[in-house]
Amino acid sequence: MKKKNKWVPALIGIAAIFAAWYFVCWAGIFNSYVLPSPQKVWATFLKMLKTGEVFRDIAISFGRVLRGFGIAFLLAFVIAAFRIFFPKSEPYYEYLIQFFRNVPPLSLIPLLILWCGIGETTKTVIIVLASFFPMYLSIVKGFTGCDRKLLEVARSFSYSPMRTFVRVILPSAVPDILVGMRTSLGYSWRAIIGAEMVAASTGLGHMILFAQQMSRTDKVIVGIFVIGTVGYGTDRLLGLLIRCFVGGTAQNGWN
Amino acid sequence: MAGIEIRGLTKSYKMESGTLQVLRGIELTLPEGEITVVLGKSGCGKTTLLRLVGGLEEPENGEIRFPGEQKTAFVFQEPRLMPWLNVRDNIEFGQKKNQRNREDTARIIHTVGLDGFEKSKPHQLSGGMQQRTALARALAYRPSFIMMDEPFAALDHFTRESMQQELLRVRRETDASILFVTHSIDEALTLADRIILISEGVVSAEYRLPQKQPRDILCDELIAVRRAIVSALEKPNDSTPV
């Protein structure tokens, strides 16, 4: 009963949007080129499913996101941990990080194309740049925000710095790390689409841009739906994986 | 008798309004296998003394000499359990992996009356049960020296009494030295081999209590000690640092 209650309002919300869309098209308020009808978009989607082109684009974009996100997570984790073990090193790199945090990754595309070409490296770097910072900030917050009283307990039992990190700091930072990962995953998707629109011949971003050039608004809308759905799906998938590892939902900041 | 020696210990804190001198030269010997209870008004520096002895803070002057290698454990005012660990893992928190022994842990869990709660997380326990877990964590470490900072202050009367008896039993069995801080005179009279009064940052008085346990704290001898302590603590010149 409870589960049903949760889904009913969500479905009503979605249905309302579709109804409005359908009504606007039916009343002929916009040209069908500006806003294709839901039926047309659905038919295009089915066609793309049949030819398999949409799956290829999803797989390519998904692979890029995973690679960039994985590298960004490792970097963020290692640098944040470094900061915990060597607090005095912080001023040497913290200002640089804060500087680059405020530079939109997409603004680096011209330089990255020059330096790394239009191959996979450029796209990976863009995703890393987009997803590194939110994750880094959250992980640092998690590590540095560890309850001093718990750290004293570790100290009172003569814990080494490494043991304190593994047994106290890391577990207490898990909720913050998870929130950072979740935010960053969303950023990764946004960045990959931008990158693929500028410098790619495959992927969902390219698919949308190509459809625009071919005046296929229906394909553009299909692309938008696919990106939203896949992004939502990966978010849930990450949530599911995390639930397997740390259990519970309320405490790890995932719902 | 060999023991922990504290000589000329001083400590002050920098505050906005100036320097707050908390300890002004503590001289104290903690003999092996004894329960030394530190009594004093709140803010007199009891906890600071304990934290200095436990190495959680650095003293300004003076020294603390330990006779050889000591295995020390701390029981804090609050339980300070790891929220992500269950009761059993919290109790084994102080031990290295190769020192852990499920049977010993089970025995300690039974001693502190937490049977059936091994898998519970701290937030599922009452305050008293959390504090008992914290005590069990210290005991499971098999320390030779235990520091306790008002560990039973938040417990109800009956739980506190049973925990006090538990502590006395541990002392009998393990011969651990215990430095116990409290503001409850009754608790001091129940547990102590020796009571130390701290006021104005120095040891102002010392009382040795009879060996006999369990004690009736309403017997004439202990009532006399109690009177002496109360009048010492109420001295008008005993201005508590803010």
Chai-1 contact restraints between the chains, C-beta under 6 A:
chainA,res_idxA,chainB,res_idxB,connection_type,confidence,min_distance_angstrom,max_distance_angstrom,comment,restraint_id
A,K149,B,R80,contact,1.0,0.0,6.0,A-B,restraint_1
A,E152,B,L56,contact,1.0,0.0,6.0,A-B,restraint_2
A,V153,B,R80,contact,1.0,0.0,6.0,A-B,restraint_3
A,S156,B,F74,contact,1.0,0.0,6.0,A-B,restraint_4
A,F157,B,G94,contact,1.0,0.0,6.0,A-B,restraint_5
A,P171,B,W84,contact,1.0,0.0,6.0,A-B,restraint_6
